[in-house]
Amino acid sequence: MKKLITICAVVIMMLVISSVVQAAYFVTDGFETAWSGDYATGWDNEGYRHGEAPGATMQQVDLSSTGRTGYGVKLTANTVPDLGFDPWWAAVNRTDVDDSKMLKQYDPWLSVDYYDAGHSTGNDATGQLYAVPSWVNMYTDGEDWTDVQFGGRTVAETQYYYVAAGQNSPGWQATNTSRSETTAAWVNLKMQLSSLDGKIHFYINGAEVGASYRSDYIDLTSLILNVNYDTPLSAWGENKPSVIFDNFEYGSSVPEPVTIAMLTLGGLLLRRKK
């Protein structure tokens, strides 16, 4: 009888291992459902740590990264607060992220398809994937600046870059992946926090192009889409700086409740065997 119990426990544990591999937290937004107001469902204007935030708006557009009938989203820098300077960006954040499922041990990630219109003169706006993770070591009293940005830049426009803020940060780092000057193209941008090395890794169209210099991140949270520009917003007139995105996705590998229960059951059976 004990032998039979042991065999059953082993079988259960094998099933558990299989189910853990397959379990996933996954959310996707293809911007296919129309919305009213300035923001798509599940989105809001991103805040600013030093005062009133610049205003961004989201508009559904008839352009899809699938190449077939569908929609994307146009993100526009719409207003600048009275800060005494132009912050050169506007952004929106995803409001329904389950932060408990975006912890480092679950290998959390986020990605988006970015419609890069090229970096030719007159196209001085770029799109970026953005996150504000937590990390172990606070380097400034009262403020833990952890921003991570990935995508195009307006001041060094010929390729894609990434940057991870923090003490002794190397600043913007090149991916050695070129941007087209005049040809528009969809590009998939992805960042993932690794449970193995604690770094955030960056991918373009599925190929890794770099990793953060820090390795003490504990989650991947505050998921953001960003538009950057390099001319004062007041100079843009009616044609304000904007970029187009599609298929915003994020997720992780999280054991489901049933998996945890099976692990507990397997452990009890093994204990009974002893």
Secondary structure, 3 states (H helix, E strand, C coil): CHHHHHHHHHHHHHHHHHHHHHCCEEEEECCCCCCCCCCCCCEEECCCCCCCCCEEEEEEECCCCCCCCCCEEEEEEEECCCCCCCCCEEEEEECCCCHHHCEHHHCCEEEEEEEECCCCCCCCEEEEEEECCCECCCCCCCCCCCCEEEECCCCCCCEEEEEECCCCCCCCEEEEEECCCCCCEEEEEEEEECCCCCCEEEEECCEEEEECCCCCECECCCCEEEEEECCCHHHHCCCCCEEEEEEEEEEECCCCHHHHHHHHHHHHHHHHHC
